[in-house]
Amino acid sequence: MTERVVLAYSGGLDTSVAIGWIAEATGAEVVAVAVDVGQGGEDMNVIRKRALDCGAVEAYVADARDEFANEYCMPALRANGLYLDRYPLVSAISRPVIVKHMVAAARQFGASTVAHGCTGKGNDQVRFEVATTSLAPDLKSIAPVRDLALTREKAIDYAEKHDLPIATTKKNPFSIDQNVWGRAVETGFLEDIWNEPTKDVYSYTDDPTFPPVADEVIITFEQGVPVALDGVAVTPLQAIQEMNRRAGAQGVGRIDIVEDRLVGIKSREIYEAPGAIALIAAHQELENVTVEREQARFKRQVEQRWSELVYDGMWFSPLKKSLDVFIDDTQKYVSGDIRMVMHGGRATVTGRRSEQSLYDFNLATYDEGDAFDQSQARGFIEIYGLTAKLAAARDEKFGNGVDLGVGAL
């Protein structure tokens, strides 16, 4: 029986050429897998036909938009997933769902190997291959660009020689990856980190310098998940799409960052994630109202580690799964409404309300009706500061007290 390789297929030049390239290099038949995670562009049926026309023996197409929104974007939202406190893991969370469908296709069509179009310098090669071995330890992985010397120049020559149904002359100066959660742009002149991004870098967001009139939205959450916008019920996918549209029109969610890649290099990346950034800001503020103080403090540590694990391709790892359990528990009372104004690149929370709120007006007010017994504060401070007081007294006794910088009188 002829070996089969499942290829993550985008419909572009490189992966179209990779179908025949892999077949010639390995002697295997290629099954193309295209997964719709809300990246837009060509119809998936057109992409499927192109894969077959380029030599694939089978083409597996999956509409995973709702799956991606429900099972990947929503966990990222509940975790306030931001790598280096800024990047909402746009590409990182899409790789596990793509791999899940690649593994399913490998089982369906009897493939022993999966293939992806990543280079040997990026994070995605790790994400694809670690996710694959996490779901199917028996499957092997190859990367035509990294392992089979497929360069862009060779891809163009191959496509023209074999008359493949794919454009070969137009070359975008950027490397772009996008889905419903956001858009990632790199390479080209952006590799000089002194260069300012030009207008053609952006697609999901309008220029925040000249915004339209401010847009106010009320986002309703249930257990950390958006369920309505301005009182209209939405699915997670609809919430992201609508917030992409509205926040994007205000230029919200533009990110220019030099980040630490898993492979050890620093890389300059431009991201656009209007819906993700606005929803995370709203979710964080609702947590401020509904999550108990010590739980919230610890969750911030968990969020950072969760984001690092996901960025590093460990979506299916035991630690990430354990952190998911903690995060899920913290969302029990994260329900309510957040009012947000989006304008000129900013998404600003202006109001919060929740039946599960821990904010007590009668305790917080300084006006008449204050229920906080201030007479208890003195004793609280004395007990709270007791250990620091004892340590300071010991330092004074042994000549290690704080130098106040006051000269002898």
BELBEL-V906643 format. One record per residue. N is the residue number from 1. RES is the residue in one small letter. OMEGA is omega in whole degrees, 0 to 359 (999 if undefined). BURIAL is I if it has 16 or more other ideal C-beta (glycine too) atoms within 10 Angstrom, else O. D_CENTER is the distance of its C-alpha to the mean C-alpha in Angstrom with 2 decimals. Layout:
N&RES&OMEGA&BURIAL&D_CENTER ; N&RES&OMEGA&BURIAL&D_CENTER
//
This chain:
1&m&181&O&40.16 ; 2&t&177&O&37.97 ; 3&e&177&O&34.68 ; 4&r&178&I&31.56 ; 5&v&175&I&28.18 ; 6&v&183&I&25.08 ; 7&l&171&I&23.16 ; 8&a&192&I&19.62 ; 9&y&180&I&20.95 ; 10&s&185&I&19.49 ; 11&g&180&I&22.93 ; 12&g&184&I&23.01 ; 13&l&188&I&25.71 ; 14&d&183&I&24.45 ; 15&t&175&I&23.62 ; 16&s&177&I&26.75 ; 17&v&183&I&28.88 ; 18&a&180&I&27.31 ; 19&i&179&I&28.90 ; 20&g&181&I&32.38 ; 21&w&179&I&31.57 ; 22&i&181&I&30.48 ; 23&a&181&I&33.52 ; 24&e&184&O&35.89 ; 25&a&187&O&34.54 ; 26&t&184&I&34.33 ; 27&g&183&O&36.64 ; 28&a&170&I&34.05 ; 29&e&184&I&33.28 ; 30&v&172&I&29.78 ; 31&v&181&I&27.85 ; 32&a&179&I&25.12 ; 33&v&177&I&22.01 ; 34&a&184&I&20.05 ; 35&v&179&I&17.17 ; 36&d&177&I&16.30 ; 37&v&178&I&12.68 ; 38&g&181&I&13.64 ; 39&q&180&I&13.88 ; 40&g&179&O&17.35 ; 41&g&187&O&20.24 ; 42&e&175&O&23.01 ; 43&d&184&O&24.12 ; 44&m&177&I&23.17 ; 45&n&175&O&26.91 ; 46&v&179&O&27.65 ; 47&i&179&I&25.14 ; 48&r&181&I&26.78 ; 49&k&180&O&30.21 ; 50&r&179&I&29.31 ; 51&a&179&I&28.18 ; 52&l&179&O&31.55 ; 53&d&179&O&33.42 ; 54&c&174&I&31.93 ; 55&g&178&I&33.35 ; 56&a&179&I&30.95 ; 57&v&176&I&33.08 ; 58&e&176&I&30.57 ; 59&a&183&I&27.50 ; 60&y&182&I&25.04 ; 61&v&182&I&22.97 ; 62&a&170&I&20.55 ; 63&d&185&O&19.30 ; 64&a&185&I&16.17 ; 65&r&179&I&14.76 ; 66&d&177&O&15.77 ; 67&e&180&I&14.94 ; 68&f&181&I&11.32 ; 69&a&185&I&11.20 ; 70&n&192&O&13.37 ; 71&e&182&O&12.45 ; 72&y&179&I&8.72 ; 73&c&182&I&7.25 ; 74&m&172&I&10.15 ; 75&p&178&I&9.91 ; 76&a&178&I&6.54 ; 77&l&182&I&8.67 ; 78&r&177&I&11.70 ; 79&a&188&I&10.44 ; 80&n&189&I&9.45 ; 81&g&179&I&6.49 ; 82&l&177&I&6.98 ; 83&y&186&I&8.06 ; 84&l&177&O&11.60 ; 85&d&185&O&11.39 ; 86&r&187&O&9.91 ; 87&y&186&I&6.75 ; 88&p&167&I&3.76 ; 89&l&186&I&2.09 ; 90&v&181&I&3.45 ; 91&s&186&I&6.16 ; 92&a&182&I&5.77 ; 93&i&179&I&5.35 ; 94&s&184&I&7.91 ; 95&r&181&I&10.35 ; 96&p&181&I&11.62 ; 97&v&176&I&12.66 ; 98&i&180&I&14.28 ; 99&v&179&I&16.02 ; 100&k&179&I&17.21 ; 101&h&175&I&18.99 ; 102&m&179&I&20.28 ; 103&v&177&I&21.84 ; 104&a&178&I&23.29 ; 105&a&178&I&24.79 ; 106&a&178&I&26.15 ; 107&r&183&O&27.92 ; 108&q&187&O&29.18 ; 109&f&174&I&30.58 ; 110&g&179&O&31.69 ; 111&a&179&I&29.59 ; 112&s&186&O&29.62 ; 113&t&171&I&26.99 ; 114&v&182&I&23.55 ; 115&a&179&I&22.68 ; 116&h&185&I&19.79 ; 117&g&185&I&19.97 ; 118&c&174&I&18.23 ; 119&t&180&O&20.27 ; 120&g&184&O&21.34 ; 121&k&189&O&19.66 ; 122&g&178&I&15.92 ; 123&n&190&I&13.23 ; 124&d&177&I&12.95 ; 125&q&179&I&16.54 ; 126&v&182&I&15.85 ; 127&r&180&I&12.93 ; 128&f&189&I&15.27 ; 129&e&177&I&18.34 ; 130&v&177&I&17.44 ; 131&a&179&I&15.91 ; 132&t&182&I&19.14 ; 133&t&178&I&21.43 ; 134&s&181&I&19.79 ; 135&l&184&I&20.62 ; 136&a&184&I&23.73 ; 137&p&182&O&25.32 ; 138&d&183&O&28.11 ; 139&l&175&I&26.18 ; 140&k&179&O&26.33 ; 141&s&172&I&23.83 ; 142&i&179&I&24.81 ; 143&a&184&I&23.28 ; 144&p&181&I&25.80 ; 145&v&183&I&24.70 ; 146&r&190&I&24.71 ; 147&d&186&O&27.45 ; 148&l&173&I&29.63 ; 149&a&177&O&29.91 ; 150&l&176&I&28.55 ; 151&t&179&O&28.29 ; 152&r&180&O&27.71 ; 153&e&178&O&31.45 ; 154&k&179&I&32.37 ; 155&a&179&I&30.07 ; 156&i&179&I&31.84 ; 157&d&182&O&35.23 ; 158&y&181&I&34.51 ; 159&a&180&I&33.37 ; 160&e&180&O&36.48 ; 161&k&183&O&38.80 ; 162&h&177&O&37.74 ; 163&d&180&O&37.43 ; 164&l&182&I&33.95 ; 165&p&182&O&32.78 ; 166&i&179&I&30.04 ; 167&a&183&O&30.23 ; 168&t&187&I&30.82 ; 169&t&183&O&31.89 ; 170&k&179&O&29.06 ; 171&k&175&O&26.68 ; 172&n&181&O&23.68 ; 173&p&184&O&23.58 ; 174&f&169&I&19.78 ; 175&s&188&O&17.38 ; 176&i&171&O&14.85 ; 177&d&182&I&11.98 ; 178&q&175&I&10.82 ; 179&n&185&I&10.03 ; 180&v&181&I&10.33 ; 181&w&179&I&6.88 ; 182&g&187&I&7.74 ; 183&r&181&I&9.78 ; 184&a&182&I&10.24 ; 185&v&178&I&13.89 ; 186&e&179&I&15.94 ; 187&t&185&O&19.56 ; 188&g&183&O&22.78 ; 189&f&178&O&24.15 ; 190&l&180&I&20.82 ; 191&e&169&O&21.64 ; 192&d&190&O&24.30 ; 193&i&174&O&22.39 ; 194&w&183&O&25.29 ; 195&n&176&O&24.79 ; 196&e&177&O&23.41 ; 197&p&177&O&21.12 ; 198&t&185&O&23.41 ; 199&k&184&O&23.09 ; 200&d&176&O&22.52 ; 201&v&191&I&19.12 ; 202&y&179&I&17.71 ; 203&s&182&O&17.57 ; 204&y&185&I&15.28 ; 205&t&173&I&16.95 ; 206&d&182&I&20.64 ; 207&d&181&O&22.35 ; 208&p&180&I&22.16 ; 209&t&182&O&25.56 ; 210&f&186&O&27.38 ; 211&p&170&I&25.64 ; 212&p&179&O&27.29 ; 213&v&183&O&28.63 ; 214&a&182&O&26.31 ; 215&d&178&I&24.44 ; 216&e&181&O&24.61 ; 217&v&173&I&22.62 ; 218&i&182&O&23.01 ; 219&i&179&I&20.07 ; 220&t&180&I&21.35 ; 221&f&167&I&19.44 ; 222&e&182&O&20.80 ; 223&q&174&O&19.66 ; 224&g&183&I&16.31 ; 225&v&178&I&15.66 ; 226&p&183&I&16.67 ; 227&v&179&O&19.87 ; 228&a&173&I&21.67 ; 229&l&182&I&21.60 ; 230&d&176&O&24.98 ; 231&g&180&O&26.54 ; 232&v&183&O&25.59 ; 233&a&179&O&23.97 ; 234&v&169&I&20.68 ; 235&t&175&O&18.57 ; 236&p&180&I&14.82 ; 237&l&180&I&14.55 ; 238&q&179&I&17.26 ; 239&a&180&I&15.80 ; 240&i&182&I&12.62 ; 241&q&182&I&15.04 ; 242&e&178&I&17.58 ; 243&m&172&I&15.49 ; 244&n&181&I&14.16 ; 245&r&186&O&17.88 ; 246&r&179&I&19.23 ; 247&a&178&I&16.87 ; 248&g&179&I&16.70 ; 249&a&180&I&20.49 ; 250&q&179&I&20.55 ; 251&g&179&I&18.43 ; 252&v&171&I&15.76 ; 253&g&173&I&12.37 ; 254&r&184&I&13.72 ; 255&i&176&I&12.51 ; 256&d&191&O&14.84 ; 257&i&167&O&14.22 ; 258&v&188&O&15.96 ; 259&e&178&I&13.80 ; 260&d&176&O&15.10 ; 261&r&180&O&14.46 ; 262&l&184&I&15.26 ; 263&v&173&O&18.43 ; 264&g&179&O&19.86 ; 265&i&173&O&19.70 ; 266&k&184&O&18.25 ; 267&s&177&I&16.60 ; 268&r&182&I&16.40 ; 269&e&171&I&13.38 ; 270&i&179&I&13.27 ; 271&y&169&I&10.27 ; 272&e&179&I&10.93 ; 273&a&185&I&8.89 ; 274&p&180&I&11.99 ; 275&g&182&I&11.41 ; 276&a&183&I&8.14 ; 277&i&180&I&9.93 ; 278&a&181&I&13.17 ; 279&l&178&I&12.28 ; 280&i&179&I&10.82 ; 281&a&179&I&14.02 ; 282&a&182&I&16.15 ; 283&h&179&I&14.93 ; 284&q&182&I&15.53 ; 285&e&177&I&18.95 ; 286&l&175&I&19.89 ; 287&e&178&I&19.23 ; 288&n&183&O&21.54 ; 289&v&193&I&24.16 ; 290&t&184&I&23.89 ; 291&v&181&I&22.80 ; 292&e&191&O&25.70 ; 293&r&184&O&25.82 ; 294&e&176&O&25.83 ; 295&q&180&O&23.21 ; 296&a&180&O&20.94 ; 297&r&181&O&21.75 ; 298&f&180&O&20.97 ; 299&k&179&I&17.70 ; 300&r&175&O&16.50 ; 301&q&179&O&17.39 ; 302&v&180&I&15.71 ; 303&e&181&I&12.36 ; 304&q&181&I&12.65 ; 305&r&177&O&13.74 ; 306&w&181&I&11.19 ; 307&s&178&I&8.33 ; 308&e&179&I&10.79 ; 309&l&181&I&11.59 ; 310&v&177&I&8.33 ; 311&y&184&I&8.02 ; 312&d&174&I&11.68 ; 313&g&185&I&11.65 ; 314&m&182&I&13.13 ; 315&w&184&I&11.53 ; 316&f&184&I&15.18 ; 317&s&179&I&16.84 ; 318&p&181&O&19.41 ; 319&l&180&O&18.06 ; 320&k&178&I&14.58 ; 321&k&179&O&16.63 ; 322&s&178&O&18.91 ; 323&l&176&I&16.37 ; 324&d&181&I&15.18 ; 325&v&178&O&18.86 ; 326&f&182&O&19.11 ; 327&i&178&I&16.15 ; 328&d&181&O&17.65 ; 329&d&181&O&20.96 ; 330&t&186&I&19.89 ; 331&q&185&I&18.91 ; 332&k&184&O&22.50 ; 333&y&182&I&23.64 ; 334&v&181&I&20.57 ; 335&s&180&I&22.27 ; 336&g&184&I&23.72 ; 337&d&172&I&23.40 ; 338&i&173&I&21.74 ; 339&r&185&I&23.40 ; 340&m&174&I&21.46 ; 341&v&179&O&22.88 ; 342&m&183&I&20.88 ; 343&h&172&I&22.88 ; 344&g&177&O&22.91 ; 345&g&182&I&19.28 ; 346&r&173&I&19.17 ; 347&a&189&I&18.15 ; 348&t&177&I&20.78 ; 349&v&181&I&21.51 ; 350&t&180&O&25.26 ; 351&g&178&O&25.99 ; 352&r&173&I&25.14 ; 353&r&181&O&27.10 ; 354&s&175&I&26.88 ; 355&e&179&O&29.58 ; 356&q&184&O&27.84 ; 357&s&172&O&27.80 ; 358&l&177&O&29.11 ; 359&y&179&O&30.30 ; 360&d&183&O&34.09 ; 361&f&183&O&35.81 ; 362&n&175&O&39.14 ; 363&l&186&O&37.85 ; 364&a&187&O&35.93 ; 365&t&173&O&38.69 ; 366&y&182&O&41.29 ; 367&d&179&O&43.59 ; 368&e&183&O&46.26 ; 369&g&178&O&45.12 ; 370&d&181&O&43.15 ; 371&a&181&O&42.85 ; 372&f&181&O&41.71 ; 373&d&185&O&44.70 ; 374&q&180&O&44.66 ; 375&s&180&O&47.68 ; 376&q&186&O&45.54 ; 377&a&183&O&43.40 ; 378&r&179&O&46.07 ; 379&g&177&O&46.30 ; 380&f&181&O&42.55 ; 381&i&181&O&42.26 ; 382&e&180&O&45.17 ; 383&i&181&O&43.73 ; 384&y&183&O&40.15 ; 385&g&186&O&41.51 ; 386&l&182&O&44.14 ; 387&t&178&O&42.52 ; 388&a&180&O&41.80 ; 389&k&180&O&45.42 ; 390&l&179&O&46.88 ; 391&a&179&O&44.92 ; 392&a&178&O&46.03 ; 393&a&178&O&49.63 ; 394&r&178&O&49.53 ; 395&d&178&O&48.22 ; 396&e&182&O&51.08 ; 397&k&184&O&53.60 ; 398&f&173&O&52.68 ; 399&g&180&O&52.35 ; 400&n&180&O&48.56 ; 401&g&180&O&48.09 ; 402&v&176&O&45.90 ; 403&d&183&O&47.67 ; 404&l&178&O&47.89 ; 405&g&180&O&49.27 ; 406&v&181&O&52.43 ; 407&g&178&O&55.59 ; 408&a&179&O&58.84 ; 409&l&999&O&60.97
//
